[in-house]
Amino acid sequence: MNSIIDLIFYSDYFRTTDNSSLGDEYKSAVDRVCEAEKQLLTRLPECAEFFEEYQDAQIAVTSLAQRYEFAKGMRVGAQLILELTKPLL
């Protein structure tokens, strides 16, 4: 972590997701994923270790994508602020 954007992203002070702000649609989607995982592991218990590896890889990809999008949003916001400081014509 060498940029201020990374420091803000990884800080608990500036959370990108707050459980209280997640909508019902998101919570419903998470419930569906959990139910599908439960059914998968019930039907194919021999795949549990492989599925865990898959989940770990998916989490890594998602985390990197979230960090990238956060950084991009911060940069766009900063550019917007700079644009607003220019004098009117």
Legacy VTK file of the C-alpha trace (Angstrom):
# vtk DataFile Version 3.0
C-alpha trace
ASCII
DATASET POLYDATA
POINTS 89 float
0.000 0.000 0.000
1.828 3.035 -1.196
-0.918 5.413 -2.314
-3.374 7.477 -0.325
-6.161 5.806 -2.301
-5.045 2.369 -1.063
-4.793 3.670 2.493
-8.345 5.027 2.353
-9.687 1.861 0.689
-8.178 -0.482 3.280
-8.986 1.735 6.271
-11.872 0.809 8.558
-12.632 4.513 8.877
-13.681 4.800 5.234
-15.734 1.666 4.667
-16.796 0.975 1.088
-19.631 -1.277 2.267
-21.712 -0.797 5.364
-23.986 -3.709 6.279
-26.755 -1.348 7.318
-26.785 0.289 3.872
-27.099 -2.940 1.879
-30.496 -3.192 0.264
-32.970 -6.043 0.419
-32.116 -7.007 -3.158
-28.453 -7.494 -2.220
-29.332 -9.468 0.899
-31.670 -11.665 -1.133
-28.910 -12.335 -3.674
-26.506 -13.322 -0.879
-29.135 -15.666 0.565
-29.532 -17.314 -2.861
-25.766 -17.807 -3.144
-25.607 -19.337 0.336
-28.484 -21.693 -0.438
-26.886 -22.755 -3.738
-23.578 -23.391 -1.953
-25.332 -25.482 0.686
-27.094 -27.567 -1.980
-23.897 -27.995 -3.999
-21.917 -29.237 -1.031
-24.769 -31.532 0.029
-24.954 -33.110 -3.420
-21.207 -33.170 -4.075
-19.409 -33.360 -0.714
-16.259 -34.654 -2.421
-15.923 -31.261 -4.144
-15.775 -29.264 -0.901
-12.012 -28.672 -0.983
-12.013 -27.695 -4.665
-15.019 -25.421 -4.111
-13.194 -23.679 -1.259
-10.203 -23.054 -3.551
-12.587 -21.684 -6.173
-14.197 -19.368 -3.616
-10.796 -18.103 -2.474
-9.814 -17.332 -6.079
-13.162 -15.619 -6.725
-12.791 -13.510 -3.583
-9.309 -12.431 -4.675
-10.578 -11.383 -8.101
-13.546 -9.529 -6.620
-11.350 -7.740 -4.077
-8.951 -6.567 -6.775
-11.842 -5.361 -8.937
-13.391 -3.466 -6.005
-10.077 -1.787 -5.211
-9.611 -0.815 -8.862
-13.131 0.632 -9.115
-12.701 2.485 -5.819
-9.425 4.030 -7.016
-10.988 4.946 -10.366
-13.921 6.594 -8.591
-11.595 8.565 -6.338
-9.619 9.788 -9.347
-12.767 10.800 -11.240
-14.000 12.638 -8.149
-10.699 14.471 -7.784
-10.745 15.433 -11.470
-14.291 16.740 -11.046
-13.206 18.873 -8.109
-10.278 20.236 -10.114
-12.632 21.066 -12.980
-14.937 22.935 -10.603
-12.088 25.146 -9.437
-11.506 26.558 -12.936
-12.808 30.095 -13.491
-16.024 30.545 -15.447
-15.705 31.926 -18.942
LINES 1 90
89 0 1 2 3 4 5 6 7 8 9 10 11 12 13 14 15 16 17 18 19 20 21 22 23 24 25 26 27 28 29 30 31 32 33 34 35 36 37 38 39 40 41 42 43 44 45 46 47 48 49 50 51 52 53 54 55 56 57 58 59 60 61 62 63 64 65 66 67 68 69 70 71 72 73 74 75 76 77 78 79 80 81 82 83 84 85 86 87 88
